[in-house]
Amino acid sequence: MQGAVTNLRQTWEKEEMLDAIYWLRHLLALPCGIVWGVAGLTGAYALLSFVALMGVATLAWYRTQGIDEEDFGGHQVLQAEGLGPATALFLLTWIITYSFVRF
Amino acid sequence: MVYSLDCLTIVAVCVIASFVSEGVLYFWIYRSASFRSLKDQLERTAKKLDVLKQQSVAVGKQKAKEKRVEKLESSIKREAAKELSIVRFKQAIVMFAFGIGLYNLMSRWYVAPVAKLPFVPFSFVANLSHRLLPGEDMTDCSMAFIYALCQAGLRPAVTKWLDLGLSRKMVAMQEFQPPTYDK
């Protein structure tokens, strides 16, 4: 996990790469949920904007690692990694923060 | 402030339950000698398979390599399918017992809205998010929805972080596809 954040262009095993993406997405979901809740963002667009941000951030991160996506199963596999759990975590923090701040 | 404490309590209970269920699985399955030897054996074979796949061979020997890889993969699949399906069955029993037990218990405690949704859910989500709640305000959130989000978002993270059970490689072994080679 630490390596995922600090070591650019290290060599990656497939499992390590997928684990790093999984945890990075969780790290992104938590503060985003809090920010969305505090800012009072509402509606489907707020959720879709997070999903889009997560996709772009993941793409940007593994591009900075200088890897060949095909070695790791392609964009589809990398983008699907941790998508459900991270979105659920985002929804959870967003709903809790929104309820806490607004009500 | 009206809702938040209920939400946090549900989240805390779910996180604790995730740790407890992983503990139960550890004492029931993961610490047994048979599981550990199966894990070692499958990981060794998977490494051997990775090495074999990465070996470059002469053009004429490509067919022989394919056959060796296929043979090794089918032997892994045979070993993995039987043993791992038992492990996964036991995992499913524990998760089901904890999931249903906890849900039944908490649905007795939380009969009022526990949070306010920042969006109006689609009808199929509303069935869960407004479950057993009075009134027509679809942004009222029931315990069931928060619980489902905990199960979907927090439980996998706890399982992954503890890393006691099946590794990603072991799960993948049950789903081996026939190899494809560039011509």
Interface residues (C-beta under 8 A of the other chain):
Chain A: E15 L18 D19 Y22 H26 A29 W36 G37 G40 L41 T42 G43 A44 A46 L47 G84 P85 A86 T87 A88 L89 F90 L91 L92 W94 I95 I96 Y98 S99 F100 R102 F103
Chain B: M1 V2 Y3 S4 C7 L8 V11 A115 K116 L117 P118 F119 V120 C141 I146 L149 C150 A152 G153 L154 P156 A157 K160 S167 R168 K169
